[in-house]
Amino acid sequence: MTKTTDIAGWLDENEPEDEQDRADLLASIRNVEENGNYAATKKGGRLLVTGWGDLTLALADETAKARLIREVEILRFDDDVGQAFRNVGLDRKA
């Protein structure tokens, strides 16, 4: 596997597809463990994060780890858009 420090590039290849994937990735990062399609391990002071792609993300410090967490937390999924419109019209009186 090829290692990278490019968070955006790694997410392009391993981006969570739904809320469960997001939860699995965040748990892997925070707890340094395997969850679902993601795994995180410590090696030589670096946090290594893998997904289903060929890239391994190498995070050098807590700042990089916090940036990855922030990027994952702000991801939007297609089903989020549907949620926004689900209750349209319910406030109208019949």
Secondary structure, 3 states (H helix, E strand, C coil): CEEECCHHHHHHHHCCCCHHHHHHHHHHHHHCCEECCEEEEEECCEEEEECCCCEEEEECCHHHHHHHHHHHHCCCCHHHHHHHHCCCCCCCCC
